[in-house]
Amino acid sequence: MALRNFSRVTEFILLGLSDTRELQVVFFTFFFLAYAMVLLGNLLIIVTFRTDPKLSSPMYFLLCNLSFIDICFTCVTSPRMLVDLLAQRKAIAFEDCIAQLFFLHFVGASEMFLLTVMAYDRYAAICKPLHYTAIMSRPVCWVLVSACWAGGFLHSIVQMLLTVQLPFCGPNTIDSYFCDVPTVIRLACTDTYVTEWLVVSNSGLISLVCFLMLVTSYTFILVTIRVRFTEEHWKALSTCASHVMVVTLFFVPCIFVYLRPFSNFPFNKHICVINTVFSPVMNPLIYTLRNNEVKASMWKLWKRCRVF
């Protein structure tokens, strides 16, 4: 393949989360359960939203897309991590490593943009209720979701091109459980100072700008709720609180990892567990257990399934 022309390295060795066999078994059990929860929980949310006409508002449309993105995101890293936890030699081909890096940033950046759109949706619903149906009509929602995926794709293409243009001649050991730009760039056989700052200006600034936009949206929401506080606004505030929990779990690790030069700081693979494992697990729990409408729809779906 063409990618081999960039490097004499044909594979990378992943060190994983631990080299202790007992801990690896514990990690495998925990992450397997987490992976199953992500798949089953988000599939249940998607089926519930698709089968209940009452859950057709823009908020639930965006939540359905968030569930789909979470399934994609966890499938990028979790299957490989689970296999490696039971394997003696954790090797990944150069092409597979670049592919994992590409899809990680593709889906991850798409989720960042979608979370920002969801914050805008809540802002429009609470701060501009009379114009909400026009602002967040179904065609507008489709355009926004498509833009999220397109933005994630463009971001990922840039990240991949910045990585594959570097020469790799050894070492080939990655101190992590997945391939990512910071860990792979460290192994390049050249000065990566310029590349690192280009990556920081791309991934780091995207994370920071989206996070600041989210904070701004929720600031306006809190000001609006404080001025005219009703029962409906209390319900909206509860929904926003759930959203803030998801945002915190997802954005803070990304900002910590990408908004700094990679060579000057150690790569903390344990922090990455928060947004690659915990964040996708928390999304279905937050959006189902804290939402009475969703729980009622799931109960109706369960009763219909029992009939058959």
Backbone as CSV, one residue per row, in Angstrom:
resi,resn,N_x,N_y,N_z,CA_x,CA_y,CA_z,C_x,C_y,C_z
1,MET,0.829,-1.208,0.000,0.000,0.000,0.000,0.863,1.258,0.000
2,ALA,0.275,2.372,-0.340,1.032,3.615,-0.473,1.577,4.093,0.843
3,LEU,0.862,3.748,1.932,1.307,4.254,3.230,2.677,3.717,3.605
4,ARG,3.027,2.528,3.110,4.321,1.947,3.472,5.485,2.753,2.897
5,ASN,5.222,3.503,1.856,6.296,4.294,1.258,6.771,5.399,2.181
6,PHE,5.966,5.721,3.197,6.329,6.802,4.098,7.216,6.304,5.232
7,SER,7.357,4.972,5.374,7.989,4.509,6.579,8.581,3.126,6.412
8,ARG,9.646,2.871,7.160,10.196,1.522,7.234,9.512,0.729,8.333
9,VAL,8.789,1.397,9.195,8.039,0.712,10.251,6.783,0.099,9.643
10,THR,6.587,-1.190,9.862,5.416,-1.890,9.324,4.363,-2.159,10.382
11,GLU,4.719,-2.018,11.664,3.752,-2.233,12.733,4.183,-1.470,13.980
12,PHE,3.215,-1.248,14.850,3.471,-0.631,16.146,3.083,-1.612,17.247
13,ILE,3.776,-1.500,18.366,3.481,-2.329,19.542,2.776,-1.452,20.575
14,LEU,1.563,-1.838,20.957,0.792,-1.108,21.962,1.078,-1.692,23.348
15,LEU,1.462,-0.843,24.282,1.755,-1.312,25.638,0.490,-1.533,26.461
16,GLY,-0.619,-0.916,26.041,-1.870,-1.112,26.768,-1.929,-0.335,28.063
17,LEU,-2.921,-0.664,28.878,-3.118,0.029,30.145,-2.278,-0.551,31.268
18,SER,-1.911,-1.819,31.164,-1.135,-2.456,32.232,-0.444,-3.685,31.669
19,ASP,0.719,-4.025,32.249,1.422,-5.246,31.856,1.257,-6.349,32.900
20,THR,0.417,-6.118,33.917,0.131,-7.118,34.943,-1.055,-7.971,34.509
21,ARG,-0.883,-9.287,34.498,-1.916,-10.177,33.987,-3.222,-10.064,34.772
22,GLU,-3.114,-9.973,36.096,-4.314,-9.896,36.924,-5.113,-8.625,36.609
23,LEU,-4.385,-7.507,36.457,-5.062,-6.251,36.131,-5.684,-6.295,34.738
24,GLN,-5.014,-6.979,33.821,-5.547,-7.091,32.470,-6.883,-7.830,32.465
25,VAL,-7.005,-8.853,33.290,-8.268,-9.598,33.384,-9.358,-8.705,33.976
26,VAL,-8.987,-7.939,35.004,-9.952,-7.017,35.618,-10.389,-5.962,34.608
27,PHE,-9.428,-5.387,33.893,-9.744,-4.381,32.887,-10.623,-4.966,31.785
28,PHE,-10.315,-6.202,31.353,-11.109,-6.820,30.300,-12.560,-6.969,30.738
29,THR,-12.779,-7.440,31.954,-14.142,-7.624,32.456,-14.882,-6.297,32.516
30,PHE,-14.214,-5.273,33.061,-14.851,-3.960,33.207,-15.158,-3.327,31.850
31,PHE,-14.173,-3.337,30.947,-14.359,-2.680,29.655,-15.306,-3.456,28.745
32,PHE,-15.349,-4.787,28.909,-16.320,-5.569,28.133,-17.745,-5.208,28.554
33,LEU,-17.973,-5.093,29.862,-19.293,-4.690,30.344,-19.626,-3.272,29.881
34,ALA,-18.631,-2.384,29.933,-18.858,-1.005,29.477,-19.192,-0.977,27.986
35,TYR,-18.467,-1.767,27.190,-18.714,-1.829,25.745,-20.119,-2.353,25.455
36,ALA,-20.520,-3.395,26.192,-21.863,-3.944,26.007,-22.929,-2.924,26.397
37,MET,-22.683,-2.162,27.467,-23.643,-1.138,27.886,-23.783,-0.051,26.834
38,VAL,-22.667,0.341,26.235,-22.716,1.381,25.201,-23.536,0.912,24.003
39,LEU,-23.248,-0.300,23.538,-23.954,-0.820,22.369,-25.443,-1.008,22.648
40,LEU,-25.765,-1.723,23.735,-27.166,-2.023,24.038,-27.937,-0.762,24.430
41,GLY,-27.313,0.077,25.267,-27.993,1.288,25.734,-28.307,2.242,24.602
42,ASN,-27.323,2.485,23.735,-27.547,3.435,22.644,-28.443,2.857,21.551
43,LEU,-28.363,1.544,21.302,-29.286,0.926,20.348,-30.722,1.016,20.857
44,LEU,-30.897,0.828,22.172,-32.231,0.946,22.757,-32.776,2.365,22.601
45,ILE,-31.907,3.360,22.804,-32.323,4.756,22.640,-32.733,5.029,21.191
46,ILE,-31.939,4.551,20.234,-32.245,4.781,18.822,-33.573,4.131,18.445
47,VAL,-33.790,2.876,18.867,-35.041,2.181,18.549,-36.222,2.893,19.195
48,THR,-36.048,3.346,20.437,-37.133,4.047,21.135,-37.506,5.325,20.419
49,PHE,-36.517,6.121,20.037,-36.785,7.386,19.345,-37.421,7.155,17.975
50,ARG,-37.029,6.077,17.296,-37.532,5.817,15.959,-38.953,5.261,15.963
51,THR,-39.366,4.628,17.070,-40.679,3.974,17.113,-41.742,4.798,17.822
52,ASP,-41.369,5.830,18.556,-42.346,6.640,19.282,-42.495,7.997,18.607
53,PRO,-43.653,8.278,17.999,-43.851,9.578,17.326,-43.761,10.766,18.273
54,LYS,-44.007,10.529,19.573,-43.941,11.630,20.537,-42.516,12.154,20.712
55,LEU,-41.548,11.298,20.421,-40.143,11.694,20.575,-39.582,12.126,19.222
56,SER,-40.222,13.122,18.638,-39.802,13.583,17.310,-39.322,15.030,17.308
57,SER,-39.172,15.615,18.493,-38.708,16.997,18.576,-37.237,17.074,18.175
58,PRO,-36.742,18.268,17.850,-35.326,18.411,17.477,-34.367,17.875,18.541
59,MET,-34.705,18.055,19.825,-33.818,17.576,20.886,-33.631,16.068,20.795
60,TYR,-34.727,15.320,20.595,-34.635,13.864,20.518,-34.001,13.412,19.207
61,PHE,-34.199,14.172,18.143,-33.517,13.881,16.883,-32.003,13.975,17.061
62,LEU,-31.558,15.006,17.756,-30.123,15.174,18.001,-29.597,14.113,18.956
63,LEU,-30.400,13.751,19.967,-29.992,12.696,20.898,-29.851,11.358,20.190
64,CYS,-30.733,11.090,19.238,-30.644,9.862,18.450,-29.333,9.822,17.670
65,ASN,-28.964,10.953,17.090,-27.694,11.028,16.361,-26.500,10.915,17.304
66,LEU,-26.627,11.459,18.515,-25.561,11.325,19.496,-25.357,9.856,19.874
67,SER,-26.445,9.114,20.021,-26.341,7.690,20.337,-25.632,6.933,19.222
68,PHE,-25.951,7.273,17.982,-25.284,6.620,16.848,-23.787,6.946,16.831
69,ILE,-23.455,8.195,17.089,-22.047,8.587,17.122,-21.317,7.873,18.256
70,ASP,-21.962,7.741,19.420,-21.323,7.046,20.535,-21.031,5.590,20.196
71,ILE,-21.950,4.937,19.472,-21.704,3.560,19.048,-20.487,3.504,18.127
72,CYS,-20.433,4.404,17.163,-19.287,4.462,16.245,-17.991,4.757,16.992
73,PHE,-18.058,5.701,17.926,-16.855,6.133,18.640,-16.266,5.008,19.476
74,THR,-17.130,4.295,20.203,-16.611,3.230,21.062,-16.126,2.038,20.247
75,CYS,-16.681,1.842,19.030,-16.239,0.738,18.181,-14.859,0.994,17.564
76,VAL,-14.396,2.225,17.600,-13.077,2.543,17.057,-11.967,1.998,17.953
77,THR,-12.150,2.080,19.268,-11.074,1.711,20.203,-11.365,0.458,21.031
78,SER,-12.613,0.261,21.453,-12.911,-0.798,22.430,-12.643,-2.216,21.928
79,PRO,-13.099,-2.621,20.722,-12.828,-4.004,20.294,-11.343,-4.344,20.280
80,ARG,-10.525,-3.434,19.743,-9.089,-3.672,19.696,-8.515,-3.742,21.108
81,MET,-8.972,-2.868,21.998,-8.475,-2.860,23.366,-8.818,-4.166,24.068
82,LEU,-10.019,-4.684,23.872,-10.439,-5.930,24.513,-9.604,-7.110,24.019
83,VAL,-9.344,-7.151,22.717,-8.521,-8.230,22.169,-7.103,-8.161,22.725
84,ASP,-6.538,-6.964,22.783,-5.164,-6.795,23.256,-5.019,-7.131,24.737
85,LEU,-6.075,-6.923,25.524,-6.003,-7.251,26.952,-5.816,-8.745,27.183
86,LEU,-6.206,-9.568,26.213,-6.044,-11.022,26.339,-4.882,-11.556,25.501
87,ALA,-4.265,-10.684,24.715,-3.189,-11.120,23.821,-1.831,-10.956,24.482
88,GLN,-0.906,-11.818,24.102,0.455,-11.730,24.625,1.233,-10.624,23.904
89,ARG,1.045,-10.542,22.599,1.753,-9.536,21.795,0.727,-8.587,21.191
90,LYS,0.821,-7.322,21.584,-0.173,-6.322,21.176,0.370,-5.511,20.001
91,ALA,0.362,-6.098,18.817,0.895,-5.428,17.630,-0.245,-4.971,16.732
92,ILE,-0.065,-3.810,16.109,-1.042,-3.278,15.160,-0.286,-2.811,13.926
93,ALA,-0.764,-3.212,12.756,-0.105,-2.837,11.502,-0.130,-1.323,11.319
94,PHE,0.863,-0.827,10.595,0.973,0.608,10.374,-0.307,1.162,9.738
95,GLU,-0.814,0.477,8.711,-2.025,0.942,8.036,-3.231,0.926,8.970
96,ASP,-3.331,-0.128,9.799,-4.450,-0.212,10.750,-4.363,0.886,11.802
97,CYS,-3.153,1.218,12.189,-2.950,2.286,13.167,-3.408,3.627,12.596
98,ILE,-3.029,3.896,11.352,-3.450,5.142,10.718,-4.960,5.166,10.527
99,ALA,-5.550,4.016,10.190,-7.000,3.950,10.022,-7.714,4.215,11.349
100,GLN,-7.194,3.640,12.439,-7.801,3.881,13.745,-7.685,5.345,14.128
101,LEU,-6.543,5.929,13.871,-6.336,7.357,14.138,-7.333,8.203,13.349
102,PHE,-7.526,7.854,12.075,-8.436,8.618,11.224,-9.873,8.560,11.754
103,PHE,-10.370,7.357,12.023,-11.759,7.220,12.452,-11.971,7.757,13.863
104,LEU,-10.936,7.691,14.704,-11.044,8.260,16.046,-11.317,9.757,15.976
105,HIS,-10.571,10.464,15.128,-10.756,11.911,15.015,-11.988,12.257,14.180
106,PHE,-12.329,11.417,13.217,-13.525,11.635,12.406,-14.775,11.627,13.296
107,VAL,-14.934,10.548,14.063,-16.130,10.420,14.903,-16.039,11.354,16.111
108,GLY,-14.832,11.490,16.688,-14.664,12.338,17.867,-14.976,13.802,17.579
109,ALA,-14.458,14.316,16.462,-14.733,15.711,16.106,-16.205,15.898,15.749
110,SER,-16.803,14.899,15.093,-18.236,14.977,14.779,-19.059,15.068,16.048
111,GLU,-18.653,14.327,17.076,-19.379,14.390,18.353,-19.202,15.757,19.015
112,MET,-18.014,16.323,18.931,-17.808,17.673,19.468,-18.756,18.672,18.828
113,PHE,-18.824,18.631,17.504,-19.700,19.560,16.789,-21.167,19.305,17.126
114,LEU,-21.543,18.031,17.261,-22.932,17.703,17.572,-23.309,18.178,18.975
115,LEU,-22.411,18.018,19.934,-22.685,18.513,21.284,-22.863,20.029,21.280
116,THR,-22.094,20.702,20.434,-22.245,22.154,20.312,-23.606,22.504,19.705
117,VAL,-24.029,21.749,18.702,-25.354,21.961,18.099,-26.456,21.695,19.123
118,MET,-26.277,20.688,19.955,-27.273,20.380,20.980,-27.381,21.513,21.996
119,ALA,-26.259,22.141,22.315,-26.291,23.294,23.219,-27.032,24.457,22.565
120,TYR,-26.816,24.643,21.261,-27.538,25.695,20.535,-29.035,25.394,20.504
121,ASP,-29.391,24.126,20.365,-30.797,23.723,20.386,-31.457,24.087,21.706
122,ARG,-30.774,23.818,22.809,-31.326,24.159,24.132,-31.407,25.676,24.303
123,TYR,-30.412,26.391,23.769,-30.447,27.857,23.832,-31.660,28.398,23.076
124,ALA,-31.905,27.868,21.879,-33.046,28.332,21.080,-34.364,27.986,21.755
125,ALA,-34.455,26.800,22.359,-35.698,26.362,22.994,-36.035,27.204,24.218
126,ILE,-35.026,27.621,24.966,-35.267,28.337,26.222,-35.251,29.848,26.039
127,CYS,-34.313,30.335,25.265,-34.158,31.784,25.121,-34.996,32.381,23.991
128,LYS,-35.344,31.562,22.998,-36.156,32.054,21.882,-37.295,31.068,21.601
129,PRO,-38.174,30.846,22.582,-39.218,29.812,22.421,-40.205,30.093,21.294
130,LEU,-40.514,31.367,21.023,-41.490,31.700,19.982,-40.964,31.402,18.574
131,HIS,-39.654,31.408,18.413,-39.052,31.166,17.100,-38.390,29.784,17.017
132,TYR,-38.584,28.968,18.046,-37.848,27.703,18.135,-38.160,26.774,16.962
133,THR,-39.445,26.602,16.620,-39.812,25.685,15.550,-39.236,26.107,14.205
134,ALA,-39.071,27.395,13.995,-38.469,27.877,12.752,-36.957,27.739,12.777
135,ILE,-36.362,28.029,13.952,-34.900,27.957,14.074,-34.410,26.524,13.943
136,MET,-35.117,25.590,14.600,-34.686,24.190,14.624,-35.709,23.293,13.913
137,SER,-36.061,23.651,12.703,-36.956,22.813,11.908,-36.220,21.533,11.498
138,ARG,-36.974,20.533,11.041,-36.327,19.269,10.667,-35.294,19.435,9.552
139,PRO,-35.560,20.203,8.480,-34.506,20.410,7.473,-33.249,21.059,8.055
140,VAL,-33.445,22.021,8.950,-32.293,22.674,9.585,-31.509,21.659,10.409
141,CYS,-32.214,20.793,11.134,-31.547,19.769,11.942,-30.709,18.832,11.070
142,TRP,-31.260,18.430,9.922,-30.514,17.556,9.017,-29.263,18.259,8.480
143,VAL,-29.399,19.538,8.162,-28.240,20.293,7.674,-27.169,20.394,8.758
144,LEU,-27.581,20.663,9.994,-26.627,20.787,11.091,-25.912,19.471,11.376
145,VAL,-26.664,18.374,11.384,-26.044,17.063,11.631,-25.087,16.701,10.491
146,SER,-25.490,16.969,9.260,-24.608,16.701,8.117,-23.339,17.540,8.197
147,ALA,-23.488,18.789,8.640,-22.321,19.663,8.798,-21.384,19.127,9.876
148,CYS,-21.941,18.538,10.928,-21.112,17.949,11.988,-20.252,16.820,11.434
149,TRP,-20.863,15.933,10.641,-20.104,14.829,10.048,-19.080,15.342,9.031
150,ALA,-19.460,16.330,8.234,-18.529,16.888,7.243,-17.348,17.562,7.928
151,GLY,-17.634,18.315,9.010,-16.557,18.955,9.757,-15.626,17.950,10.384
152,GLY,-16.189,16.853,10.931,-15.358,15.803,11.506,-14.480,15.137,10.467
153,PHE,-15.021,14.934,9.260,-14.239,14.314,8.185,-13.076,15.200,7.762
154,LEU,-13.338,16.475,7.565,-12.268,17.395,7.167,-11.187,17.484,8.233
155,HIS,-11.611,17.557,9.489,-10.647,17.596,10.589,-9.782,16.346,10.588
156,SER,-10.403,15.177,10.411,-9.665,13.925,10.467,-8.696,13.775,9.303
157,ILE,-9.101,14.241,8.128,-8.204,14.193,6.965,-6.935,14.988,7.248
158,VAL,-7.087,16.171,7.836,-5.930,17.004,8.173,-5.024,16.278,9.159
159,GLN,-5.622,15.692,10.209,-4.831,14.981,11.218,-4.065,13.817,10.594
160,MET,-4.724,13.067,9.729,-4.076,11.911,9.112,-2.929,12.338,8.194
161,LEU,-3.158,13.375,7.394,-2.109,13.831,6.474,-0.897,14.369,7.232
162,LEU,-1.133,15.069,8.339,-0.021,15.569,9.147,0.801,14.428,9.735
163,THR,0.166,13.277,9.958,0.853,12.138,10.567,1.595,11.299,9.537
164,VAL,0.927,10.936,8.430,1.535,10.004,7.473,2.676,10.629,6.687
165,GLN,2.777,11.961,6.653,3.882,12.575,5.899,5.200,12.522,6.648
166,LEU,5.161,12.067,7.915,6.373,11.962,8.716,7.086,10.635,8.453
167,PRO,8.432,10.611,8.546,9.164,9.342,8.394,9.193,8.576,9.722
168,PHE,8.951,7.267,9.669,8.982,6.423,10.866,9.978,5.298,10.626
169,CYS,11.052,5.295,11.406,12.095,4.280,11.247,12.429,3.604,12.572
170,GLY,11.599,3.771,13.572,11.823,3.181,14.883,12.213,4.250,15.887
171,PRO,11.884,4.031,17.178,11.190,2.861,17.746,9.728,2.798,17.316
172,ASN,9.083,1.676,17.637,7.705,1.472,17.210,6.782,1.085,18.378
173,THR,7.147,1.496,19.585,6.361,1.159,20.773,5.506,2.346,21.186
174,ILE,4.194,2.128,21.283,3.239,3.168,21.663,2.743,2.894,23.080
175,ASP,2.981,3.839,23.966,2.571,3.673,25.362,1.100,4.064,25.525
176,SER,0.239,3.277,24.925,-1.200,3.521,25.015,-1.924,2.256,24.576
177,TYR,-3.256,2.295,24.598,-4.059,1.144,24.164,-4.713,1.396,22.810
178,PHE,-4.397,2.538,22.177,-4.911,2.837,20.844,-3.968,3.818,20.166
179,CYS,-4.118,3.937,18.856,-3.280,4.862,18.082,-3.936,6.232,18.050
180,ASP,-3.164,7.246,18.378,-3.638,8.619,18.317,-2.492,9.493,17.824
181,VAL,-2.826,10.675,17.377,-1.824,11.573,16.803,-0.668,11.850,17.764
182,PRO,-0.913,12.217,19.026,0.218,12.515,19.917,1.175,11.355,20.097
183,THR,0.642,10.139,20.245,1.513,8.981,20.494,2.271,8.558,19.245
184,VAL,1.650,8.662,18.083,2.314,8.249,16.845,3.362,9.269,16.411
185,ILE,3.037,10.557,16.524,3.979,11.600,16.118,5.270,11.534,16.932
186,ARG,5.176,11.147,18.191,6.371,11.042,19.035,7.411,10.080,18.457
187,LEU,6.957,9.109,17.647,7.858,8.070,17.134,8.503,8.436,15.810
188,ALA,8.202,9.606,15.283,8.756,10.014,13.990,10.262,10.250,14.089
189,CYS,10.964,9.919,13.007,12.419,10.083,12.972,12.801,11.449,12.412
190,THR,12.218,12.478,12.946,12.514,13.842,12.509,11.998,14.800,13.562
191,ASP,12.358,16.046,13.413,11.865,17.075,14.318,10.381,17.325,14.020
192,THR,9.546,17.155,15.035,8.094,17.272,14.835,7.530,18.550,15.455
193,TYR,8.384,19.521,15.737,7.922,20.735,16.422,6.815,21.439,15.635
194,VAL,7.040,21.637,14.338,6.046,22.333,13.512,4.773,21.509,13.398
195,THR,4.919,20.201,13.193,3.750,19.328,13.077,2.925,19.338,14.351
196,GLU,3.617,19.317,15.491,2.903,19.328,16.772,2.055,20.588,16.920
197,TRP,2.623,21.725,16.553,1.860,22.967,16.695,0.724,23.045,15.680
198,LEU,0.894,22.437,14.525,-0.205,22.380,13.556,-1.346,21.514,14.092
199,VAL,-0.990,20.401,14.739,-2.006,19.529,15.339,-2.705,20.234,16.490
200,VAL,-1.908,20.934,17.324,-2.490,21.681,18.442,-3.454,22.745,17.928
201,SER,-3.051,23.445,16.865,-3.914,24.496,16.317,-5.163,23.915,15.679
202,ASN,-5.127,22.635,15.345,-6.293,21.981,14.756,-7.151,21.322,15.841
203,SER,-6.664,20.258,16.433,-7.443,19.521,17.441,-7.669,20.338,18.700
204,GLY,-6.588,20.952,19.192,-6.700,21.698,20.442,-7.656,22.862,20.349
205,LEU,-7.530,23.650,19.279,-8.396,24.828,19.138,-9.847,24.441,18.874
206,ILE,-10.060,23.356,18.126,-11.432,22.893,17.909,-12.085,22.520,19.237
207,SER,-11.348,21.784,20.071,-11.880,21.402,21.382,-12.176,22.632,22.229
208,LEU,-11.237,23.575,22.244,-11.397,24.757,23.089,-12.531,25.654,22.589
209,VAL,-12.590,25.898,21.276,-13.625,26.775,20.723,-15.009,26.182,20.939
210,CYS,-15.168,24.893,20.680,-16.465,24.247,20.906,-16.852,24.314,22.376
211,PHE,-15.891,24.102,23.259,-16.169,24.151,24.699,-16.595,25.553,25.116
212,LEU,-15.907,26.578,24.601,-16.277,27.955,24.932,-17.657,28.314,24.385
213,MET,-17.996,27.808,23.214,-19.330,28.039,22.666,-20.396,27.381,23.534
214,LEU,-20.085,26.200,24.035,-21.007,25.514,24.938,-21.202,26.299,26.225
215,VAL,-20.105,26.765,26.793,-20.188,27.548,28.029,-21.001,28.818,27.802
216,THR,-20.792,29.468,26.654,-21.555,30.682,26.335,-23.046,30.384,26.227
217,SER,-23.396,29.297,25.544,-24.805,28.929,25.394,-25.456,28.699,26.747
218,TYR,-24.787,27.953,27.611,-25.370,27.647,28.915,-25.402,28.876,29.824
219,THR,-24.484,29.804,29.605,-24.535,31.052,30.364,-25.792,31.834,30.019
220,PHE,-26.088,31.948,28.716,-27.319,32.617,28.296,-28.553,31.895,28.834
221,ILE,-28.509,30.569,28.846,-29.647,29.793,29.358,-29.873,30.064,30.836
222,LEU,-28.800,30.073,31.609,-28.920,30.319,33.054,-29.443,31.718,33.337
223,VAL,-28.980,32.695,32.551,-29.473,34.069,32.729,-30.964,34.141,32.422
224,THR,-31.391,33.479,31.353,-32.807,33.484,30.978,-33.655,32.812,32.046
225,ILE,-33.211,31.681,32.540,-33.966,30.956,33.569,-34.056,31.772,34.849
226,ARG,-33.005,32.481,35.172,-33.008,33.285,36.392,-34.021,34.428,36.300
227,VAL,-34.180,34.988,35.093,-35.100,36.113,34.912,-36.544,35.657,34.980
228,ARG,-36.899,34.571,34.274,-38.277,34.080,34.276,-38.279,32.578,34.579
229,PHE,-38.378,32.266,35.827,-38.267,30.884,36.281,-39.647,30.263,36.412
230,THR,-39.918,29.187,35.645,-41.175,28.460,35.716,-40.875,26.972,35.827
231,GLU,-41.940,26.181,35.925,-41.750,24.730,36.013,-41.114,24.183,34.743
232,GLU,-41.513,24.737,33.582,-40.930,24.299,32.322,-39.449,24.637,32.242
233,HIS,-39.105,25.786,32.784,-37.688,26.161,32.789,-36.885,25.273,33.739
234,TRP,-37.518,24.827,34.819,-36.832,23.905,35.726,-36.541,22.574,35.014
235,LYS,-37.496,22.113,34.215,-37.296,20.901,33.428,-36.170,21.100,32.421
236,ALA,-36.156,22.267,31.785,-35.091,22.576,30.826,-33.731,22.635,31.509
237,LEU,-33.712,23.203,32.712,-32.458,23.285,33.454,-31.937,21.893,33.791
238,SER,-32.841,20.978,34.128,-32.434,19.607,34.417,-31.826,18.943,33.190
239,THR,-32.441,19.180,32.018,-31.899,18.644,30.768,-30.516,19.221,30.479
240,CYS,-30.365,20.511,30.692,-29.072,21.161,30.452,-27.999,20.654,31.414
241,ALA,-28.400,20.365,32.648,-27.446,19.824,33.619,-26.903,18.483,33.144
242,SER,-27.782,17.651,32.557,-27.336,16.374,31.998,-26.356,16.595,30.856
243,HIS,-26.679,17.579,30.021,-25.816,17.901,28.890,-24.442,18.369,29.376
244,VAL,-24.415,19.167,30.419,-23.152,19.667,30.962,-22.286,18.517,31.467
245,MET,-22.908,17.504,32.065,-22.157,16.340,32.532,-21.469,15.631,31.372
246,VAL,-22.211,15.452,30.268,-21.634,14.810,29.084,-20.496,15.647,28.515
247,VAL,-20.727,16.944,28.420,-19.730,17.858,27.867,-18.441,17.824,28.691
248,THR,-18.585,17.835,29.993,-17.416,17.826,30.874,-16.603,16.550,30.696
249,LEU,-17.292,15.403,30.665,-16.600,14.130,30.502,-15.877,14.040,29.167
250,PHE,-16.446,14.656,28.148,-15.888,14.512,26.807,-14.830,15.558,26.481
251,PHE,-15.098,16.816,26.827,-14.230,17.898,26.374,-12.980,18.084,27.233
252,VAL,-13.108,17.949,28.532,-11.963,18.222,29.411,-10.765,17.329,29.077
253,PRO,-10.925,15.991,28.918,-9.771,15.185,28.517,-9.209,15.574,27.161
254,CYS,-10.081,15.941,26.213,-9.602,16.340,24.878,-8.754,17.604,24.953
255,ILE,-9.209,18.577,25.721,-8.451,19.822,25.877,-7.115,19.545,26.557
256,PHE,-7.140,18.666,27.570,-5.909,18.336,28.294,-4.896,17.656,27.377
257,VAL,-5.353,16.773,26.500,-4.448,15.998,25.648,-3.945,16.803,24.460
258,TYR,-4.825,17.558,23.800,-4.484,18.148,22.509,-4.074,19.612,22.563
259,LEU,-4.384,20.324,23.621,-4.063,21.755,23.646,-2.706,21.995,24.306
260,ARG,-1.693,21.306,23.810,-0.334,21.473,24.318,0.625,20.719,23.391
261,PRO,1.901,21.146,23.322,2.881,20.403,22.521,3.075,18.995,23.088
262,PHE,3.120,17.991,22.237,3.144,16.608,22.696,4.484,16.203,23.297
263,SER,5.579,16.764,22.772,6.898,16.328,23.212,7.271,16.853,24.592
264,ASN,6.572,17.889,25.070,6.934,18.503,26.345,6.223,17.872,27.543
265,PHE,5.195,17.071,27.293,4.422,16.483,28.378,4.189,15.002,28.101
266,PRO,4.099,14.201,29.149,3.791,12.782,28.941,2.350,12.604,28.498
267,PHE,2.115,11.580,27.659,0.762,11.271,27.204,0.088,10.416,28.264
268,ASN,-0.977,10.922,28.852,-1.664,10.203,29.917,-2.781,9.351,29.330
269,LYS,-2.476,8.075,29.133,-3.458,7.175,28.517,-4.641,6.910,29.431
270,HIS,-4.439,7.044,30.746,-5.544,6.795,31.677,-6.599,7.901,31.606
271,ILE,-6.186,9.124,31.291,-7.158,10.204,31.121,-8.007,9.962,29.877
272,CYS,-7.403,9.359,28.851,-8.150,9.086,27.626,-9.265,8.075,27.844
273,VAL,-9.163,7.258,28.900,-10.230,6.299,29.200,-11.538,7.039,29.482
274,ILE,-11.442,8.275,29.998,-12.649,9.029,30.360,-13.511,9.291,29.140
275,ASN,-12.896,9.803,28.047,-13.728,10.143,26.893,-13.889,9.007,25.892
276,THR,-13.046,7.968,25.957,-13.216,6.835,25.047,-14.105,5.744,25.631
277,VAL,-14.231,5.683,26.967,-15.025,4.626,27.611,-16.146,5.201,28.466
278,PHE,-15.794,6.057,29.438,-16.791,6.538,30.398,-17.833,7.441,29.754
279,SER,-17.421,8.338,28.865,-18.378,9.255,28.252,-19.449,8.525,27.441
280,PRO,-19.086,7.563,26.556,-20.140,6.824,25.848,-21.032,6.004,26.770
281,VAL,-20.481,5.528,27.897,-21.296,4.766,28.854,-22.299,5.675,29.557
282,MET,-21.869,6.879,29.897,-22.725,7.787,30.660,-23.864,8.366,29.841
283,ASN,-23.662,8.525,28.541,-24.702,9.153,27.708,-26.057,8.458,27.789
284,PRO,-26.140,7.134,27.561,-27.464,6.499,27.667,-28.024,6.534,29.076
285,LEU,-27.166,6.441,30.098,-27.643,6.503,31.478,-28.231,7.867,31.789
286,ILE,-27.542,8.925,31.383,-27.998,10.286,31.671,-29.287,10.607,30.928
287,TYR,-29.327,10.265,29.635,-30.462,10.679,28.825,-31.683,9.780,28.957
288,THR,-31.541,8.621,29.633,-32.716,7.771,29.853,-33.204,7.853,31.288
289,LEU,-32.315,7.671,32.239,-32.724,7.639,33.642,-33.162,9.003,34.143
290,ARG,-32.714,10.075,33.494,-33.075,11.419,33.934,-34.203,12.036,33.094
291,ASN,-34.746,11.279,32.149,-35.770,11.807,31.256,-37.019,10.940,31.356
292,ASN,-38.092,11.492,31.929,-39.316,10.729,32.147,-39.988,10.341,30.838
293,GLU,-39.924,11.205,29.828,-40.547,10.901,28.542,-39.884,9.696,27.881
294,VAL,-38.563,9.667,27.935,-37.834,8.555,27.328,-38.121,7.268,28.089
295,LYS,-38.126,7.329,29.427,-38.406,6.128,30.220,-39.812,5.604,29.944
296,ALA,-40.783,6.504,29.805,-42.153,6.079,29.500,-42.223,5.419,28.129
297,SER,-41.521,5.962,27.161,-41.517,5.382,25.815,-40.831,4.023,25.808
298,MET,-39.758,3.887,26.571,-39.083,2.592,26.652,-39.980,1.535,27.300
299,TRP,-40.747,1.965,28.296,-41.661,1.029,28.959,-42.746,0.573,27.988
300,LYS,-43.265,1.489,27.164,-44.253,1.132,26.151,-43.645,0.164,25.123
301,LEU,-42.403,0.437,24.727,-41.723,-0.435,23.779,-41.537,-1.825,24.360
302,TRP,-41.188,-1.895,25.628,-41.006,-3.175,26.307,-42.313,-3.962,26.355
303,LYS,-43.417,-3.284,26.650,-44.712,-3.962,26.712,-45.134,-4.469,25.333
304,ARG,-44.827,-3.699,24.270,-45.159,-4.149,22.932,-44.329,-5.373,22.558
305,CYS,-43.070,-5.380,22.960,-42.202,-6.519,22.643,-42.662,-7.777,23.385
306,ARG,-43.172,-7.612,24.613,-43.639,-8.758,25.376,-44.861,-9.393,24.735
307,VAL,-45.688,-8.577,24.074,-46.877,-9.105,23.408,-46.486,-10.091,22.291
308,PHE,-45.410,-9.737,21.567,-44.953,-10.608,20.481,-44.098,-11.759,21.007
